[in-house]
């Protein structure tokens, strides 16, 4: 082991603001708002407050897929929540999501606004609202929801575990990187074995399970997420790569991936989305699909 120095936990933990690595400025052990900032509300019933991270992309893909199916009621405003600047701790966002994590959706289509937070909950809400991408037959529905919740339970190991220690921690530590790399590779093997027998995650149909898993594990399979492809030998997961390529080629996925994006090639970014016309077809053609 090369980890230094040896850490001995204190009897009582205290918050060290300097030890959080890249996100030390925004991570804290308490909840609640830090400042007053109401959320903007646009012209559509669906108001999304998000950022183009894997969790945010799940929802914008779903919304764009619904629109591609002809569900006009899925038109939406997507407002940028810059977590690096602490927008998630504004009073309006905390009201929409007391957990201060993106994404948050407020549905104004009924007599009283409905807040939905946690990306999986948002996907289910939209699937049930529009009757799409969530099977209604009992066995197929159970399979889809099982994989959706698999993602919700597994991604913290990929993001908060492997991603943090591999890419964002203030210094490299052998034990946590090895521990989480092992778990992430196990998860990729779970997906690869599953996709060897079916075209999509839950079976023959494209569902919210695919939309939830693709931004995380599709990005990893294509070597984009954390730039860890070589380290994790992602080329070994051929079925995941086949599936990731197929989803990445979908026009709605390409559009959804652009929304609230603040990094990468400027032509791949649509920082806020308030109308379908905000997408420029020439820009979409430039968007990389890897």
C-alpha positions in Angstrom: 0.0 0.0 0.0 1.2 3.5 -0.8 -1.4 5.6 1.0 0.2 8.3 3.2 -0.2 9.5 5.8 -1.9 6.9 8.0 -5.2 8.3 9.2 -6.5 7.7 12.7 -10.1 8.7 13.1 -10.7 11.1 16.0 -13.1 10.2 18.7 -15.6 12.8 17.4 -15.7 13.8 13.8 -15.5 17.6 13.0 -15.9 19.3 9.7 -12.6 20.2 8.0 -13.4 22.6 5.2 -10.0 22.2 3.6 -10.2 18.4 3.1 -12.9 17.9 0.6 -10.9 18.0 -2.6 -12.3 19.6 -5.8 -15.8 20.0 -4.2 -14.7 21.3 -0.8 -16.4 24.7 -1.4 -19.8 23.2 -1.8 -19.8 20.0 0.3 -21.1 20.5 3.9 -22.6 18.3 6.6 -25.7 20.3 7.0 -28.8 20.9 4.9 -30.9 23.9 4.1 -30.6 27.1 2.1 -27.6 29.4 2.4 -29.2 32.4 0.5 -32.4 33.7 -0.8 -32.9 33.0 -4.5 -36.3 32.2 -6.0 -36.4 29.8 -9.0 -37.4 31.2 -12.4 -40.5 29.9 -14.0 -40.9 29.7 -17.8 -43.8 29.3 -20.1 -44.2 25.5 -20.0 -45.9 23.4 -17.4 -42.7 21.4 -16.8 -39.9 23.3 -15.2 -36.6 21.5 -14.9 -33.8 22.8 -12.7 -30.6 20.9 -13.5 -27.1 20.6 -14.8 -25.7 18.4 -17.6 -24.2 15.7 -15.3 -25.2 12.1 -15.7 -28.1 12.5 -13.3 -29.4 15.6 -15.1 -29.0 14.0 -18.5 -31.3 11.2 -17.6 -34.3 13.6 -17.4 -33.5 15.7 -20.4 -33.2 12.5 -22.5 -36.6 11.4 -21.2 -38.2 14.8 -22.1 -36.7 14.9 -25.5 -37.8 11.3 -26.2 -41.3 12.1 -25.1 -41.4 15.1 -27.5 -40.0 12.9 -30.3 -43.0 10.6 -29.7 -45.4 13.5 -30.2 -46.2 14.3 -26.6 -46.6 18.1 -26.9 -47.3 18.3 -23.1 -43.7 17.3 -22.5 -42.4 20.7 -23.7 -40.3 22.1 -20.9 -38.0 24.9 -19.7 -34.6 23.7 -18.5 -32.9 26.2 -16.1 -29.2 25.9 -15.3 -28.3 25.1 -11.7 -24.6 25.7 -11.4 -23.6 23.5 -8.5 -20.0 24.8 -8.5 -21.4 28.2 -7.6 -23.8 26.9 -5.0 -27.1 27.5 -6.9 -28.4 24.3 -5.3 -28.4 26.0 -1.9 -30.7 28.8 -3.0 -34.0 29.0 -1.2 -36.1 28.3 -4.2 -34.1 25.2 -5.2 -34.1 23.9 -1.6 -37.9 24.3 -1.7 -38.0 22.1 -4.8 -35.5 19.7 -3.5 -34.7 19.7 0.2 -31.7 17.4 -0.6 -30.0 20.2 -2.6 -29.1 17.9 -5.5 -29.9 18.2 -9.2 -32.2 17.5 -10.9 -35.5 18.9 -9.6 -38.7 19.1 -11.6 -41.8 21.2 -10.8 -44.9 20.1 -12.7 -47.3 23.0 -13.0 -49.8 21.1 -15.2 -52.4 20.6 -12.5 -54.3 22.8 -10.1 -51.3 22.8 -7.7 -47.6 22.5 -8.6 -46.0 19.2 -7.9 -42.3 19.0 -7.0 -40.4 15.8 -7.9 -36.8 15.3 -6.9 -34.4 12.4 -7.4 -33.8 11.5 -11.0 -35.5 8.1 -10.8 -38.6 9.5 -9.3 -38.7 12.1 -12.1 -38.4 9.4 -14.7 -41.3 7.4 -13.2 -43.4 10.6 -12.9 -43.0 11.4 -16.5 -43.4 7.8 -17.7 -46.7 7.5 -15.9 -47.9 11.0 -16.8 -47.4 10.3 -20.5 -47.9 6.6 -20.6 -44.5 5.9 -22.3 -41.2 4.1 -21.7 -42.5 2.2 -18.7 -44.2 -1.2 -19.5 -47.6 -1.7 -18.0 -47.5 -5.6 -18.0 -46.6 -6.7 -14.5 -43.5 -8.7 -15.3 -42.1 -6.2 -17.8 -42.8 -3.3 -15.4 -41.0 -5.1 -12.6 -38.0 -5.8 -14.8 -37.8 -2.2 -15.8 -38.1 -0.8 -12.3 -35.7 -3.3 -11.0 -33.0 -2.0 -13.4 -33.9 1.6 -12.7 -33.4 1.1 -9.0 -30.3 -0.9 -9.7 -28.9 2.2 -11.3 -30.0 4.4 -8.4 -28.3 2.1 -5.9 -25.2 1.4 -8.0 -24.2 4.8 -9.3 -23.0 6.2 -6.0 -20.3 3.6 -6.1 -19.3 4.8 -9.6 -19.7 8.5 -8.9 -19.2 9.2 -5.3 -16.8 6.2 -4.8 -14.7 5.5 -7.9 -15.1 8.9 -9.5 -14.3 10.8 -6.4 -11.1 9.0 -5.5 -9.9 8.4 -9.1 -10.6 11.9 -10.4 -11.4 14.5 -7.7 -9.7 13.6 -4.4 -6.9 15.9 -3.3 -4.4 13.1 -3.7 -4.4 9.5 -5.0 -5.1 6.7 -2.5 -4.5 3.1 -3.5 -7.0 1.4 -1.3 -10.2 3.3 -2.1 -9.4 3.4 -5.8 -8.8 -0.3 -5.9 -11.9 -1.0 -3.8 -14.2 1.1 -6.0 -12.6 0.0 -9.3 -13.3 -3.6 -8.4 -17.0 -2.7 -7.7 -17.4 -0.7 -10.9 -16.0 -3.5 -13.0 -18.4 -5.9 -11.3 -21.3 -3.6 -12.2 -20.1 -3.4 -15.8 -20.0 -7.2 -15.9 -23.5 -7.3 -14.6 -24.7 -5.1 -17.4 -22.6 -6.8 -20.1 -24.0 -10.2 -19.2 -27.5 -8.9 -19.2 -27.1 -7.1 -22.5 -25.7 -10.3 -24.1 -29.2 -11.6 -24.1 -31.3 -8.6 -25.0 -31.0 -5.3 -27.0 -32.1 -3.1 -24.2 -31.6 -3.1 -20.4 -35.0 -4.4 -19.5 -35.7 -6.5 -22.6 -36.8 -5.8 -26.2 -38.1 -2.4 -25.4 -36.3 0.9 -24.8 -37.4 2.2 -21.4 -36.5 4.6 -18.6 -34.1 1.9 -17.4 -31.9 2.6 -20.4 -32.3 6.4 -20.0 -31.1 6.1 -16.4 -28.2 3.8 -17.0 -26.8 5.2 -20.2 -25.4 8.6 -19.0 -23.4 6.8 -16.3 -22.4 3.4 -17.6 -22.6 4.3 -21.3 -20.3 7.2 -20.7 -17.9 4.9 -18.8 -18.0 2.3 -21.6 -17.1 4.9 -24.2 -14.2 6.2 -22.1 -15.7 9.6 -21.5 -16.7 9.4 -17.9 -13.7 10.3 -15.7 -11.5 9.4 -18.7 -11.1 6.1 -17.0 -11.6 3.8 -20.0 -8.1 2.4 -20.2 -7.8 2.1 -16.5 -10.9 0.0 -16.3 -10.4 -1.9 -19.6 -13.9 -0.9 -20.7 -13.2 -2.4 -24.2 -13.9 -5.8 -22.6 -17.6 -5.0 -22.1 -18.5 -5.4 -25.8 -22.3 -5.7 -25.2 -22.3 -2.5 -23.1 -20.4 -0.7 -25.8 -22.9 -2.0 -28.5 -25.8 -0.7 -26.4 -24.1 2.6 -25.6 -23.5 3.2 -29.3 -27.1 2.4 -30.2 -28.5 4.8 -27.6 -25.9 7.5 -28.4 -27.1 7.6 -32.0 -30.7 8.4 -31.1 -31.5 12.0 -32.0 -33.4 12.6 -28.7 -30.5 11.3 -26.7 -28.1 13.6 -28.6 -30.4 16.6 -27.8 -30.9 15.6 -24.2 -27.2 15.3 -23.7 -26.7 18.9 -24.8 -29.2 20.5 -22.3 -27.7 22.3 -19.3 -24.3 21.2 -20.4 -21.5 23.6 -19.4 -18.4 21.7 -20.4 -16.8 20.2 -23.5 -17.0 21.6 -27.0 -19.1 24.8 -27.1 -21.1 23.3 -30.0 -22.2 20.5 -27.7 -23.7 22.8 -25.1 -27.2 24.2 -24.7 -26.9 25.8 -21.3 -30.6 26.5 -21.0 -33.5 25.2 -23.0 -36.9 26.9 -23.3 -38.1 25.9 -26.7 -37.4 23.2 -29.3 -36.1 26.0 -31.6 -33.2 26.5 -29.1 -31.6 23.5 -30.8 -29.7 24.4 -33.9 -29.6 21.4 -36.3 -26.0 22.3 -37.4 -25.0 22.1 -33.8 -26.6 18.8 -33.3 -24.7 17.4 -36.2 -21.4 18.4 -34.5 -22.3 16.7 -31.2 -20.1 13.8 -30.6 -21.9 10.5 -30.0 -19.2 8.6 -28.3 
